[in-house]
Amino acid sequence: MQAKHRFSGRAHYACAFVGLLSIAPCAQADLFDRYGDAFRNVTTPATGAGSFGVSVDAMSDGRLIATTGFNILLETDVGSNDYQIAATIDATLLADPVDPGFIVVSPAGSRIAIGAGFGKPVIVFDASLLNTARPTTLTPSNASAFPVMHFAAAWLDESSLAITGGVFGQPSFVTLLDTTSDPMSSDNPVIIDNIDGASGGIVIDNDGAIYTSNGFDNSPSTPGTSDTGWIKRFTSADWSSGADFENDGLFVADLLSANTLAMDRDGALAVGGGDFSEGDVGTIAVIHTEALTALIQSGAPIDTDDTAHVKRLDPLGSGAAFYNAIFNPGTDEFLITESAGWFATSGRRVGDLDGDDVVDGDDVAALLGRFASDDVFADLNHDGIVDGADLAALLANWGDSR
């Protein structure tokens, strides 16, 4: 059975796209090949009273933002694993603690949306209200609570939020919430309907195409309907005129339960969850950008057994975990979570501390500035201290931009 996810994905990749033909070519090095080379442990904020867990997303600078209980917490520094309360949700906005379903940051970082959980609202507020020195109290005067169904969400822009939702056992759907509309009479039309299964993940690429999924098949014995883990891509032309999941859109792949979807800066797509009936569980699956490009351009299918098309990541190594993921645009990492722990894996070349895709003097300066510390990004050999061994590892990749 589908488990409720903690993360929601959205496209953060920074290359300039000019239609479909420019998805793969990019001035920056590809991240895909280096995911899974190493994992670092990420500390989870403590679960708040009344909540079942913690939802998290990443700010554009790489700090994590989380929600649990009645609190919104910010990481004090990138990779610090130290979280401070930046805002609290007043009872006039939310009567009970968040469950929580999701927290997602808008593409430009100006807006935050929280899916408070089953039977609870989607809360939207300006990121400028976050303040760890003097936490803001969110009330109906500075935040909006929309009583709409929700499971996962992704921002289309700074005001429009695409949301997956539905009633278990009935076809699910995707709506597009205008977060500037009146919460009590919100503009929230269905844009993708008739998903023959539970709500799944959602992510939006830089072309405005929506990727979403069937999270748990309602009718596995009915021929011709989608299965658990089916991911489809809907162009803006598809969804703006109203799309039918079962009959429209481009089939991408059948992976896990696809209850979370996330996209890196190159356009590689990470898929989370687990399809236990098919034994497809225990990994995060990452689809290479080139495989997606070939599918979009020519219809060439993605081979989920081909490691050049799909990489499987299992930081616990148990083969039985139920993972979820987000992409952190500030660190070029996929953050992977499971109830047993959180992990991050980077797509950057060893020694590229500033993320400009070349190992050079700027990176040496950054490492020397953190010398003798336990900085997680400058500690290249992960032994707990930044020292000569890390400098040697950086210099071994000197000038490398591929």
N, C-alpha and C positions, 0 to 999 in steps of 0.2 A: 504494500500500500504506500501511497505517496506520503512523504513526511513534509511538514511545513518548513519552508526555507527561511534563512536568516539574511540572505543577501540578494540584492538586485543589481543587475548589470546595466551599463550604458556605454555607448561608444566614446572613447577618449582619444583615439588615435589622432596624431597631429599632422599627417601628411595632407597636402592639398589634393583633393580629388577633382577630376574633370570627367564626370560620367563614369561608367562602369570600367572603361578600359584603363583607368588610372588607379585602380585599387591596389594592384600588386607593385608597380614601379614606385619607388619612394626614395627620397634622398637619404633617409636614415636606414641604418642596418636593420635587418629583420630580427625580431626577438624570439621567434618560435623555437629555433634550434637550441636555445640555451635554457628554456624552461625545464625544470627538473634536474639540472646539473647540481644544484644545491638548494636546500631549504633552510630558512631560519625560523625559529620559534617566535610567535607573536603572542603577547599576553592579552587575554580577554579581560575587558572590564567586568567587575563583579555584577552578577545578575541582581537587578533591583527587586525589592519586595513586591510580590504580586505578579511578577513577570515570569515567563517560562524560560527566557533567554535574552540574548542581546542581538540587535540588528546593527549593521555597520556599513558605511560607505567611506570613500576617500575624498578629501578636499583636493583641489588642484595642486596645492603645494606638497601633497604627500601625507599630511597628517590624517589620521583616522577620526571619523565622527561616528558616534554610537548613540543608541537609545535603549533604555531599559527602565523599568519602574515608571516614574514621572520625570525622568531626567534625560537631557541631551548632554553628552560628554564629548570633549575634544581632547585629542592627544596633545600634550604640551609641546612636543617637538617631533619631527619626522623620525620614526623608529624608536621613540623613547619608551613605548609601552606604558607610559604614565598618562592617565586620563583624569581630567578635571571637569566638574560640572560647569557647563556654559549656558544652560537655560533649564528651566523647570516648567512643567505643564500644569497649569492651574486646574482645579476641579471644575471650574466654570467652562472649561474647554473639553475636559476629558474626566469623566466620573471615576473611572478605574484605571489602573496602570496599563501601559501598553503591553500587548501580547508578545512581542511586536512582529509585524509582518515584514516591514522594510523601512529603511531610511535611504533616501536618494538625494544627491546633490545635483542641481541643474548644470548644464554644460559650461556656462560662464561662472558658475559658483555663487550666483546671487540668491538662489532660492533653495529651500530644504523642504522635502515632503516626507512625512512619516505615515506609514500604514499601521494604525494602532492595533489592528487585529480583528478577529471575527466579531461582527456586530458592533464594531467601533469605527470611528471616522478616520478619514485621511486628513492629517493636520499639515497645513502649509504655512510657512513663515519666511521672512527675509533672513538670509545668512548674516546680515549686518547686526542682528540682535544677539548673536552669540558673544558671550563675554565671560571668560573664566575668572576675571578679577571680581566682577559683580554680576553673577548669573541673572539673566533676564527671566521674568515670570511671563510665560505665554498665556494670554487671555484672549477672549474674542475681540479685544480692541487692537491687538497687534498680530493676530494669527487667525487663520480660518480653519474650521472643522467641517469637512464635507462628508455627509452621511451616505457614502457610496461603497458598493461592494469592491473588495480589493484582495489581491493575493501578492502580486509583484507589480513593479512599476518602473518606467523609464521616462525621462524628460525628453520631449521633442525639441523644446526651446526653453526660454526662461519663464514661460507662462503655461505651456500645454504639457500635460502629464498623461502618458499612455498607461493604462492600468488593466491588468488581467483580473478577471473575477468570475463569479458564478456560484451556483448551488451544487454541492456534490451530488452526483448521480444524474444531473441534467447537463445539457451542453453549456460550455463556458464561453467566454467572449472577451473582447478587448474594447475598452472605451477610451475616449480622449477627453480628459477633464480640462476645462478652461479654469485655471486656478485664480483668475481675476473675477470670476462670476460670483453671484450671490450664493453662499453655501446652502441656503435653504431652497433655492431654485436653480441649482447649478446647471451649467451647460456641459453635459457629459454624454454625448452620443456614442452609441455602439458603432465601432468602425470595422471590427472583425467579429463575425458571429459563427455559431454552429460548430464550435470545437467539440467533437464527440468525446469529451473527457474532462477531467479536472483542469483547473487553471494551471498554467505552467509559467516558465520564465519569459522575460521580454527584454530586448535590447534594440536600439535604433542606430543605424549606421549614418555616416555623414551625407548620404544621399537621401535620407529620410525614410529609408526602407525599414520596416518593422520585422524583426525575427521573433516568433513566439512558438508555443508548443502545446501538445497534448500531454498534460502532466500525469494522467492516469486514465487509461482507456475505459470508457463506460460500457462498451459493448464488444468485448474481445472476440466473441463468436460470430459477429456480424461481418460478412465479407464487404470489402470496399470502403470501410471506415478507417480512420486513423488509429494508430496504435500508441501506447505509452512511449513517450520519447520522440515522437515525430516532431521535427522542427520544420517550419515553413517560413519563407521570406515573402513579404508583401511590399511592393513598391508603393510610393506615395500615391501614384495613380490608382493602384488597387484599393488601398484602404480609404482614400479620401472619398471614393464613391460607394464605399461599403463592400466588404469582402466576406466570402463564405469560406471558412477554413477548410472544410472537407472538399470543396470543389475548385477553389481558387488558390493563387499563390504558387510559389516555387518550392517543391520539396527539397530540403537541404540534406537531412540525415535522420536516422533513427538511432539516438544515443541516450543511454541511461534513462532518466525520466524527464530530463531537460527542465527541471523545476527552477533552475537558475541559468541565466545566460549572461555572459559578459564578453566584452570585446576590447582588445588592446589597441594601441595607437596605430598598428599596421593593418588592423582589420581581422586578426585571428580571433576565432570565436571559441570561448570556453563554455563547456556544458557541464552542469552538475546534476546531482540527484542519484537515483538508482531504480532500475526496473527489476525488481526482485523476481518476478515471475519468469523473466528471461535470463536471470543470472547476470544481468549487465549492471554491476554494482562495484563499488570499491575504488573508483578512480574519478578524477576530473579529466574530461576529454577536451583537448584543444585542437580545433580544426585549423589547418594552415590557411593563410590568406590566399595563396596560389590555388589551392583546391577550391575555395569558395569562388575565386575569380573565374576559374575554368568552368565551374558549374553555371555561373551567371551568364557568361559570354556564350558558351557553346552547349550547355546542357550536360557536360561531362560529369558523370556521377561521382560523388565522394566515396572513396573506398575506406570504410571505417576500420578495416584490418590492415591498411597500408600505413606504416609509421611516417611516411612522407606526407600523408594527408591528415592523419589524426595521431596526436601524441597523447598517451595516457599517463597521468601523474598520480602517484599514491604515496604521499609523504609519510603516512603511518606504516605502510608496507604490509597491512593486514589483509588486503584484498576484499575486505568486507565493509569498509567505511561508507558513510553517506555524506559525500562532500558537497560544499557549495563554494562559490567564488565570486569575487569582484576584481576589477582591474584598478590598480592604483596609478594614476597618471603622473604623480610626482616622483615615483620610484621605479616605474616600468616593471612592476611586479603584479603577478596574480596572487591575491590573498585567498588562501584556501582554508575553509573551516570545517570542523567536524566536532561532535560533542566531546571527543577525546582531546581536542587541541586545535589551535590555529597555526598556520604555517604560511610563509611567503616565499615565492620563487621568482627570481629576477630573470629578465630577458637581456640584461645588459652584459657586455663583455667585461670580464674580470679586469678591474682597474679603472673602468669608466665611471668615476664617482659622480661626475656632473651630468651624465646622461646625454652628452652631445655626440655620442657614437664614435669618438676617437680617444685613445689613451695618450695624453700629452702632459705638458707642464702644469696645466691647470689642475689635473688630477693629482700630480705629485704634491702640489701646494696644498690641496685639500687633505691629502693623507697626512702630510707632515703637520698640518694644523690640528689633527686629531691624534697625533702620536702619543702613545702610552695610555690612551683611553680605551674604553670598551665599545666604541662606536660600531654599530652593527654593519654599517655600509663600508667603512674603511678597514674593518677586520676581515680581510679577504680570505684568510684560511680558517676562519670561524673557530679560533682557539681562545677567544675571550679577551684578547688584547691587541692593539694596533702597534706593530713593532717592525723590525727589519725584515721579517719573513713576509709581511704584507707588502712592504716596499719592493722586495724582490719579485713578488708575484705581479705587481703593477708593471715594473720595468720589463718583465718578460713579455708583456703585451704592448710595449711602447710603440706608438705610431700606428697601432692596429685599428683600423676603422671598419673591419668586416667581421 
